[in-house]
């Protein structure tokens, strides 16, 4: 069992930045996919980005160039650096871990990101 705890959400103005962290309760090196989904009010949960143990990253096209995902296996932590935030980025961001982005074993509790215009 792995517990994932997110932090770093909050309220920011459009154009600003936030850094989300997801701390796992044990080693994450064996988890092939870790990353972030988000869910905006009234919308389905959507994939944001994910990263492999070796550091290979994948992003949804709309986030490329603005978001950067990274992981520190020694600290059992995954990060999401979000720059040039837009109001449409407002959502609850959920950390996940699993065998693949669509084979998810564990979810975090979510952290709210609100971008004001």
N, C-alpha and C positions, 0 to 999 in steps of 0.2 A: 504494500500500500504506500502511496506517495501523497502527501498533502502539499498543495500549492497555495502560496499566499502572495497575493498581489499588493503592490503599493505604488504610490506616485501619481495617482489620479488627482483631479481637481478642476478648478475653474481658471480658464486662461482666455485672453483676448485673441481674436483672429490674428494670425501671423506669429503668434507666440509658440513656445516649445514646452513639452513635458517629457519626462523620462519615466516610463513604467518599469517596475521590477517584479519579478516572479521568483520567489524563493521556494525551492523544493525541500522536503523534509529528509531526503536521502539523496544519494548519488544519482545524477541524471544522465550519466554517460551511457547507460544501457538503453535509454529511451531515444529511439531513432528520430522522433519528431517532437519538437517543443516549439511553441509559438503562441500566437494571439488570434483570437476571434473578437469580433465586436458585434453588439446588437443595439441598434438605434430604436427609439420608441416607435412601435407599430411596424417594425421591419423584422425580417428574418436575420438570424445570426449569420455573419459573413466572415470568411477567413481574411485575416490581415497579412500575416507573414508567418513563416516557420523556418526552423534552422535545424540542421543535423548535428550529431556530436562532433563531426569534423569541421563544422563551420559553414557548410554550404547553405546558402539562404535562398528563400523564394518569397516573392512579394506579389500581392494583387497589384495589377497595373496602376490603379488609381493612387496607390501609396508609394510607388517607386519614385525615388528621388527626394521624398519628404520623410519617410520612415526608415529607420535602420534597426534591424534586429541583431542581437549579439548574445553570446552565452559565455559564462565563466564556469567551466565544469568543476573547478576546484572549490568554488563557492556555491555550487548547485543552484545557480541563478541565471535566469534569462532576462534580457532587457529589451525594451522597445523605446528607442529615441524618436520622438515625433516632433518635427519642425514644420514651420509654415502651416500651422493648424488652421483649419477652416471650420465654420459653423457646422458643416455637414459631417465633420469628424466626431461630433457629439454622440456619445454612445457609452454603454457599459462595455468595458474591455475585459475579456476573459483569457486567462492563461490556460494552456492545455499541454498535456504530455501524452504520448502514445507511440504506437508503431508507425503511424503515418498521419497526415493531417485529417484524414477521414476515418482513422481507426484510433479513436481517442479513448484512453484509459482513465485519465484523470483531468478534472477541471478545477480551476481556482474559483473563488467566490465572486470575483468580478470587482472592478474598480471603475467608478464613474469619471468620465472625462466630459467636461462641458466647455465648449468654445463659444464665446460671445462675439457678436458682430460689432 
